[in-house]
Amino acid sequence: MKRFWILLLALVVFAGVSTSTQAEESTTAYVGAKIIPIVGDDIERGVLIVKGGKIVEVRATDDRKFADGTEVIDVSGKVLMPGIICTHSHIGGVGGGDGSGPLHPEVRIYDAINVRSSGFRRAVAGGLTTLNIMPGSGHLLSGQTVYVKLREARTIEDMFIMLKDGRIAGGMKMANGTNSQRDKPFPGTRGKSASLVREMFVAAQEYRDKIKKAGDDESKRPDRDLGKEFLIEVLEGRRVVHHHTHRNDDIMTVLRLAKEFGFRVVLHHVSEGWMVADEIAEAGVPCSILIIDSPGGKIEARNLIFETGAILEKAGVLTAFHTDDWITDSRLFLRMAALGVRAGMSRQKALEAMTISGAKILELDDRIGSLEANKDADFVVLDGDPLSVYTKVEQTYVEGVKVFDRSDPEDHLHAVGGFGAGDDQEPYLCCREHEDD
């Protein structure tokens, strides 16, 4: 009898593996939709072929000739575009550095992410497929960020994007301006803020040099310092700095520090970036910007204007949009591109700012950001033009797997809001009627 159950279990496991493998190897063709590949011209009636989580082909014909076994899905009248990339998000109930000090390079944000947070459901409802999840900006350095795919996940490990060298993809979050100016041990002025950052990087340089000088002699190595280890990654260009900054003088301080210590940086928010667009362009630094329909909220952002994207585009700055969710709800991402175009940004650059530009900023443009052969099959099905206020996200796919479907009642609830949409764990309510009761 025991042998029987062992054999039965083996058969079940084998069947599961077989089914999974077949799903991974199956080919699906999405036909008839207008395809916005981002790279190259739009295709009015196109075909997107997906296999094993990758894009096999994007073609400008609907001849319906496919390999045997191909599942054909008719999406006529719809619009297909790459999955949206948010270069600055805070969903997942994240928490980075604490009040013990203003600098926390050793903190990993992925140790504080709840993958069951309803924020992830809102994100896919908005067509988002890749996020840079960050700790907050109340510190000069609040910790390491993580780049994730919005796959269905049981743990944060299921969302990780892995680099070729085996590291988890992510950057380092820094900030300046008013957020980090607090009571001691935090700095009280902009000048002191910059000096603390400078001291931190000098200490990291000295730590790196001691390690190099010690070589293989363990007795001469300095005591291990986790924070400095990750700062060395920044100094050596293996980890980019994502820097919260608003005022024009704060922006210039970031550029000054980046040049002094040689680290790579992305400027985030840049409410007054339009004032120093030429300086940003000359430094060759990209920007991740936020467009909100009700500017204000904090003094240093009072000069935020809708035209920032257009001005940065004219200056030649690589520019992407982000939500800073909750500042802008992830479901409303498309609106930012529309507002950018309304204020003078070209349609092409606005579409790129939601997709390929964000991929470049995260250094993942060889995998995501456009609909091209051999890239990940991350795409969105829309019921209209992406820049129309009337357009809705109907479906979202990550690596060929559907992670959002507006026709599904639960997904629809997260898309439009309502009772239960914000509950990470739905409570037991004795008087609430359930369809499955």
Buried (B, 14 or more C-beta within 10 A) or exposed (E): EEEEEEEEEEEEEEEEEEEEEEEEEBBBBBBBBBBBBBBEEBBEEBBBBBBBBBBBBBBBEBEEEBEEEBEBBEBEEBBBBBBBBBBBBBBBBBBBBEEEBBBBBBBBBBEBBBBBBBBBBBBBBBBBBBBBBBBBBBBBBBBBBBBBBBBEBEEBEEBBBEBEEEEBBBBBBBBBBBBBBBEEEBBEEBEBBBEBBBEBBEBBBEBBEEBEEEEEEEEEEBEEBEBBBBBBBBBEEEBBBBBBBBBBBBBBBBBEBBEEBEBBBBBBBBBBBBBBBEBBBEBEBBBBBBBBEEBEEEEBBEBBBBBBBBBBBBBEBBBBBBBBBEBBBBBBBBBBBBBBBBBBBBBEBBBBBBBBBBBBBBBBBEBBBBBBEEBBBBBBBBBBBBBEEEBBBBBBBBBBBBBBBBEEEEBBBBBEEEEBBBEEEEEEEEEEEEEEE
